[in-house]
Amino acid sequence: MNILKHLIYPPVTMSDEKLRKCFAGKWVVITGASSGIGEALTLRLISVQANLYLIARNEEKLMTLCHKAKNNGCKADYCAIDLRQRDQLAILCSKLREQLPSVSYLFCNAGKSINRAINDSIDRMHDFDRTMDLNYRSAVALSLALIPALKKTWGRIVYTSSVSSLFSTFPGWSAYHASKCAANVWFRTARKEYKKLQVKMQIAYMPLVHTPMSDKNKRYKDLPAYSADEGACILLRLAMSKKPSYKPWWTLGI
Ligand SMILES: NC(=O)c1ccc[n+]([C@@H]2O[C@H](COP(=O)([O-])OP(=O)(O)OC[C@H]3O[C@@H](n4cnc5c(N)ncnc54)[C@H](OP(=O)(O)O)[C@@H]3O)[C@@H](O)[C@H]2O)c1
């Protein structure tokens, strides 16, 4: 099992020294900061004194992380919000425009996965609306809100997608994959449009990572996978590189 894990999930590390050079004192906005990959990302950035604006629903968790960040010399703020709620999202977008005139990184990481066959979804249109609103619409809205602030620093947007969206017609995953694929296309298009306009768009096609989201699915809980911290390191390495995307080696360039 260990050999398999190392083959499919070669270890990913990141030194604090390299991180500090890139992120210390810079404003970083993170969605989905309260759990899993986003929380691990937040903890990494706290340890190198980045300034953080954290977004998710769990207010208690965000408050604790902000407290930790401030104790470690970072500037930090948060917004507890359900990103699927369009009115609340519009208010957050205006607030961010006012509060953060210059931003270096936006990690669009909040996400929800649903594994349900279409035939079991006949009365569940809300599954398709909710995944689309969170995984696609909120990422676009926050990107539009922050692009002016990102332009000022030649900043970056990193979208946490899924490697499975590269094999997007997998049965049971229509809601999740459709929303991730919509975002993939938006960010790939934005990357072309913004090539000469000071904002870089990057996509991490993330493989399996053990987090509260993936561990809910019993089939995945015992499979080899990256840890949340390794998932965070994948995002950070991508954000520090010139690459347009991260894909596991075994996708063989799909
Ligand atoms: N884990 C994997 O194997 C895997 C693989 C491929 C891609 N991904 C992607 O990685 C990203 C992070 O997922 P994770 O695995 O770290 O899962 P996680 O531990 O469940 O974290 C998901 C994050 O999204 C936030 N979130 C969920 N619904 C939200 C809503 N309606 N409004 C605002 N925030 C919301 C959650 O915070 P609150 O609950 O506090 O709102 C949490 O911080 C997702 O985009 C996921 O699709 C994960």
Ligand as a Chemical Component Dictionary entry (heavy atoms), coordinates in Angstrom:
data_LIG
# 
_chem_comp.id                   LIG 
_chem_comp.type                 NON-POLYMER 
_chem_comp.pdbx_formal_charge   0 
_chem_comp.three_letter_code    LIG 
# 
loop_
_chem_comp_atom.comp_id 
_chem_comp_atom.atom_id 
_chem_comp_atom.alt_atom_id 
_chem_comp_atom.type_symbol 
_chem_comp_atom.charge 
_chem_comp_atom.model_Cartn_x 
_chem_comp_atom.model_Cartn_y 
_chem_comp_atom.model_Cartn_z 
_chem_comp_atom.pdbx_ordinal 
LIG N1  N1  N 0  -10.724 16.235 -0.781 1  
LIG C1  C1  C 0  -10.577 15.823 -2.033 2  
LIG O1  O1  O 0  -10.315 14.619 -2.302 3  
LIG C2  C2  C 0  -10.709 16.789 -3.180 4  
LIG C3  C3  C 0  -10.358 16.348 -4.474 5  
LIG C4  C4  C 0  -10.495 17.216 -5.532 6  
LIG C5  C5  C 0  -10.918 18.532 -5.305 7  
LIG N2  N2  N 1  -11.257 18.934 -4.036 8  
LIG C6  C6  C 0  -11.703 20.309 -3.857 9  
LIG O2  O2  O 0  -10.965 20.892 -2.812 10 
LIG C7  C7  C 0  -11.706 21.977 -2.245 11 
LIG C8  C8  C 0  -11.632 21.911 -0.738 12 
LIG O3  O3  O 0  -12.324 20.751 -0.297 13 
LIG P1  P1  P 0  -11.885 19.865 0.962  14 
LIG O4  O4  O 0  -11.645 18.498 0.456  15 
LIG O5  O5  O -1 -10.831 20.577 1.730  16 
LIG O6  O6  O 0  -13.279 19.776 1.728  17 
LIG P2  P2  P 0  -13.773 20.322 3.146  18 
LIG O7  O7  O 0  -12.841 19.932 4.230  19 
LIG O8  O8  O 0  -15.191 19.897 3.243  20 
LIG O9  O9  O 0  -13.702 21.896 2.957  21 
LIG C9  C9  C 0  -14.619 22.568 2.144  22 
LIG C10 C10 C 0  -14.552 24.049 2.486  23 
LIG O10 O10 O 0  -15.532 24.740 1.696  24 
LIG C11 C11 C 0  -16.352 25.500 2.582  25 
LIG N3  N3  N 0  -17.724 25.555 2.117  26 
LIG C12 C12 C 0  -18.537 24.510 1.805  27 
LIG N4  N4  N 0  -19.760 24.936 1.494  28 
LIG C13 C13 C 0  -19.735 26.290 1.600  29 
LIG C14 C14 C 0  -20.692 27.307 1.411  30 
LIG N5  N5  N 0  -21.948 27.029 1.027  31 
LIG N6  N6  N 0  -20.321 28.597 1.612  32 
LIG C15 C15 C 0  -19.066 28.896 2.008  33 
LIG N7  N7  N 0  -18.111 27.978 2.197  34 
LIG C16 C16 C 0  -18.439 26.689 1.998  35 
LIG C17 C17 C 0  -16.309 24.740 3.912  36 
LIG O11 O11 O 0  -16.530 25.621 5.019  37 
LIG P3  P3  P 0  -17.890 25.716 5.875  38 
LIG O12 O12 O 0  -18.449 24.340 5.997  39 
LIG O13 O13 O 0  -17.419 26.346 7.143  40 
LIG O14 O14 O 0  -18.742 26.623 5.063  41 
LIG C18 C18 C 0  -14.852 24.298 3.948  42 
LIG O15 O15 O 0  -14.034 25.311 4.450  43 
LIG C19 C19 C 0  -13.124 21.849 -2.819 44 
LIG O16 O16 O 0  -13.293 22.802 -3.853 45 
LIG C20 C20 C 0  -13.151 20.445 -3.409 46 
LIG O17 O17 O 0  -14.051 20.330 -4.466 47 
LIG C21 C21 C 0  -11.153 18.088 -2.964 48 
# 
loop_
_chem_comp_bond.comp_id 
_chem_comp_bond.atom_id_1 
_chem_comp_bond.atom_id_2 
_chem_comp_bond.value_order 
_chem_comp_bond.pdbx_ordinal 
LIG N1  C1  SING 1  
LIG C1  O1  DOUB 2  
LIG C1  C2  SING 3  
LIG C2  C3  SING 4  
LIG C2  C21 DOUB 5  
LIG C3  C4  DOUB 6  
LIG C4  C5  SING 7  
LIG C5  N2  DOUB 8  
LIG N2  C6  SING 9  
LIG N2  C21 SING 10 
LIG C6  O2  SING 11 
LIG C6  C20 SING 12 
LIG O2  C7  SING 13 
LIG C7  C8  SING 14 
LIG C7  C19 SING 15 
LIG C8  O3  SING 16 
LIG O3  P1  SING 17 
LIG P1  O4  DOUB 18 
LIG P1  O5  SING 19 
LIG P1  O6  SING 20 
LIG O6  P2  SING 21 
LIG P2  O7  DOUB 22 
LIG P2  O8  SING 23 
LIG P2  O9  SING 24 
LIG O9  C9  SING 25 
LIG C9  C10 SING 26 
LIG C10 O10 SING 27 
LIG C10 C18 SING 28 
LIG O10 C11 SING 29 
LIG C11 N3  SING 30 
LIG C11 C17 SING 31 
LIG N3  C12 SING 32 
LIG N3  C16 SING 33 
LIG C12 N4  DOUB 34 
LIG N4  C13 SING 35 
LIG C13 C14 SING 36 
LIG C13 C16 DOUB 37 
LIG C14 N5  SING 38 
LIG C14 N6  DOUB 39 
LIG N6  C15 SING 40 
LIG C15 N7  DOUB 41 
LIG N7  C16 SING 42 
LIG C17 O11 SING 43 
LIG C17 C18 SING 44 
LIG O11 P3  SING 45 
LIG P3  O12 DOUB 46 
LIG P3  O13 SING 47 
LIG P3  O14 SING 48 
LIG C18 O15 SING 49 
LIG C19 O16 SING 50 
LIG C19 C20 SING 51 
LIG C20 O17 SING 52 
# 
